[in-house]
């Protein structure tokens, strides 16, 4: 008989997939806070708004790791009236921009350095 044990191996996601998922999550959360929540709840003082911000912060940290950009975004989202600015989207875009700067692009051919002359 074959051994059919379930192996608990972590599923590795590519960084591009993680950033794409984080950006979609940030845009959806910002859109909800901008359009939907003010229509059906108390607006900026809504507990649902705060729960959404906490959930988004936790998920973004799980997806992208801990970045300082998430702390001011979280704090700004808790301030009434200021949460109309899409801070989650800005924070994820800034983290992606910094990641892109320090990651070599695999699609571009690497330039060969000239050999040193003796």
Secondary structure as GFF3:
##gff-version 3
##sequence-region A 1 118
A	DSSP	alpha_helix	15	31	.	.	.	ID=ss1
A	DSSP	pi_helix	32	36	.	.	.	ID=ss2
A	DSSP	alpha_helix	37	40	.	.	.	ID=ss3
A	DSSP	three_ten_helix	43	45	.	.	.	ID=ss4
A	DSSP	alpha_helix	47	64	.	.	.	ID=ss5
A	DSSP	alpha_helix	68	77	.	.	.	ID=ss6
A	DSSP	three_ten_helix	82	84	.	.	.	ID=ss7
A	DSSP	alpha_helix	87	102	.	.	.	ID=ss8
###
